[in-house]
Amino acid sequence: MLVVTRKNTEAIVVPSCNVSLAVQSVEGWRVRLAVSAQPEIPVFREEVSAQTNSQPQREMSMEGVRVLLADADTLLAKCYATHLSLLGFDVTTAGDGVECIARLREQIPNLVVLDAGLLWGRAEGVLALMMEQIDIPEIPVIVTYHQAGEQELPAVHSFRVSDYAAKPLTPSQLVECIRELLAFPINGDDGRR
């Protein structure tokens, strides 16, 4: 948002950019600005490389990364699945604990996003079965939970959980959690990073 506190034709100069703005005309809520600036702004290669190299390399290829998304809220699960699919993830969804175990047996994912309040077994039931099954290897697990239902979490703490995420969680926040978890795998016996 630009707030202009000048009269017509009175210029605002931005010295660091060598740019000046002037109010050309005002008609009701419409303000027409006149901008004068250098046609080219010189940028040196060292400045550009210093800026790009200082930022951490965050983009990881997510093509073919299989994610099992088990959430009781089907609309939220669909939203997450759509967002993840658009980014190249191979997403499978489950609406309850029984379906989640069935999907785990069909194809082993690279990561599981598990709702703590999942119907038919809850998160602790799915985690217990995952731990007991020989044919299901250790998989990173993110447990999502509603902040109001935080009392459900102690039942999950005895299992190997990689990360916890409080809802409401935007699709972008979920992607960030997944990328961080895949970049820095599980450490320690309690499963926390």
C-alpha positions in Angstrom: 0.0 0.0 0.0 1.3 3.4 -0.9 0.3 6.4 1.2 0.9 9.7 -0.6 0.8 12.9 1.5 1.8 15.4 -1.3 0.0 17.9 -3.3 -0.3 17.8 -7.1 3.1 17.9 -8.9 5.0 17.9 -5.5 7.6 15.1 -5.8 8.6 12.3 -3.4 12.2 11.3 -3.9 13.5 7.9 -2.9 17.3 8.6 -2.8 18.5 5.0 -2.4 16.8 3.9 -5.7 17.2 7.3 -7.5 13.5 7.4 -8.1 11.0 10.2 -7.7 7.2 10.0 -7.6 4.8 12.9 -8.2 1.1 13.1 -7.9 -0.1 13.9 -11.4 -3.9 14.1 -10.8 -6.5 13.1 -8.2 -10.0 12.1 -9.2 -12.1 10.9 -6.3 -10.3 7.8 -5.0 -8.1 7.5 -8.1 -4.6 9.0 -7.9 -2.4 9.1 -11.0 1.3 9.1 -10.2 4.2 10.2 -12.4 7.4 8.2 -11.9 10.8 9.2 -13.0 13.6 6.7 -12.7 16.7 5.6 -14.5 15.9 3.5 -17.5 18.3 0.8 -16.3 19.4 0.0 -12.8 23.0 -1.4 -12.8 23.3 -4.8 -11.1 26.7 -6.4 -10.6 27.1 -10.2 -10.9 28.7 -10.4 -7.5 25.6 -8.7 -5.9 23.2 -11.2 -7.5 25.3 -14.3 -6.7 25.8 -13.1 -3.1 22.1 -12.7 -2.7 21.2 -16.1 -4.2 24.0 -18.0 -2.5 23.1 -16.6 0.9 19.7 -18.2 0.8 19.5 -21.9 1.8 18.8 -24.4 -0.9 15.2 -25.3 0.0 13.8 -26.7 -3.2 13.9 -30.4 -3.2 12.4 -32.5 -5.9 9.2 -34.1 -4.6 8.5 -36.1 -7.8 7.6 -39.7 -6.8 7.7 -39.1 -3.0 4.8 -41.1 -1.7 2.7 -39.6 1.1 -0.1 -41.3 2.9 -2.5 -38.7 4.3 -4.9 -40.1 6.9 -7.4 -37.5 8.2 -10.9 -37.8 9.6 -11.8 -34.4 7.9 -12.3 -35.5 4.3 -12.5 -31.9 3.0 -9.2 -31.0 4.7 -7.6 -34.2 3.4 -8.8 -33.4 -0.1 -7.4 -29.9 0.1 -4.0 -31.2 1.4 -3.9 -34.0 -1.2 -4.6 -31.6 -4.1 -1.9 -29.2 -3.0 0.6 -31.9 -2.5 -0.2 -33.5 -5.9 0.3 -30.2 -7.6 3.8 -30.1 -6.1 4.7 -33.5 -7.5 3.9 -35.7 -4.5 2.2 -39.1 -5.0 -0.6 -38.8 -2.5 -2.9 -41.5 -1.1 -5.6 -40.7 1.4 -7.4 -42.5 4.1 -10.4 -41.4 6.1 -10.1 -43.7 9.1 -7.6 -46.0 10.9 -8.7 -49.2 9.1 -8.4 -47.6 5.6 -5.0 -46.2 6.6 -3.7 -49.7 7.5 -5.1 -51.1 4.3 -3.3 -48.3 2.3 0.0 -49.0 4.2 -0.2 -52.7 3.2 -1.0 -51.9 -0.5 2.1 -49.6 -1.0 4.6 -48.4 1.5 4.8 -44.6 1.5 7.9 -42.5 2.1 6.0 -40.5 4.8 2.7 -40.7 6.7 0.6 -37.7 7.9 -1.7 -39.0 10.6 -4.6 -37.2 12.3 -4.5 -37.8 16.1 -8.3 -38.0 16.2 -8.6 -40.5 13.3 -11.7 -42.6 13.5 -11.5 -46.4 13.9 -8.3 -46.8 15.8 -7.1 -43.2 16.3 -3.5 -42.3 15.7 -2.2 -44.5 18.5 -4.0 -47.6 17.1 -2.4 -47.1 13.6 1.0 -46.4 15.1 0.8 -49.6 17.3 -0.1 -51.7 14.3 2.6 -50.1 12.2 5.1 -51.0 14.9 3.9 -54.6 15.2 3.8 -55.4 11.5 7.0 -56.9 10.1 6.1 -56.0 6.5 5.8 -52.3 7.3 9.2 -50.7 7.7 9.9 -47.6 9.9 8.3 -44.6 8.1 8.5 -41.0 9.2 5.2 -39.9 10.7 3.8 -36.4 11.2 0.9 -36.4 13.7 -1.5 -33.6 13.2 -3.9 -32.5 16.1 -6.4 -29.9 17.0 -5.1 -27.6 19.7 -8.3 -28.2 21.6 -7.7 -32.0 21.5 -4.1 -31.8 22.7 -5.0 -34.2 25.5 -4.9 -37.0 22.8 -1.2 -36.6 22.3 0.2 -38.4 25.4 -1.2 -41.7 24.0 0.9 -41.1 20.9 4.2 -40.1 22.7 5.1 -43.8 23.4 5.4 -44.4 19.6 8.0 -43.3 17.1 6.6 -40.0 15.8 8.9 -37.7 13.7 7.0 -34.5 14.1 3.8 -32.9 15.5 1.8 -30.2 13.8 -1.1 -28.3 15.3 -4.2 -27.7 13.2 -5.4 -25.5 11.6 -2.5 -26.2 9.2 -2.4 -24.6 5.8 -1.4 -26.8 2.9 1.8 -24.7 2.5 2.7 -25.3 6.2 2.2 -29.0 5.7 4.4 -29.1 2.7 7.1 -27.2 4.7 6.8 -29.8 7.5 7.2 -32.7 5.0 10.1 -31.1 3.2 12.0 -30.5 6.5 11.3 -34.0 7.6 12.5 -35.5 4.4 15.6 -33.3 4.4 16.5 -34.1 8.0 15.4 -37.6 8.9 14.5 -39.0 12.4 17.2 -38.8 15.1 17.1 -40.4 18.5 15.0 -43.1 20.2 12.0 -41.0 20.9 11.6 -40.1 17.2 11.9 -36.4 17.5 14.2 -34.3 15.4 
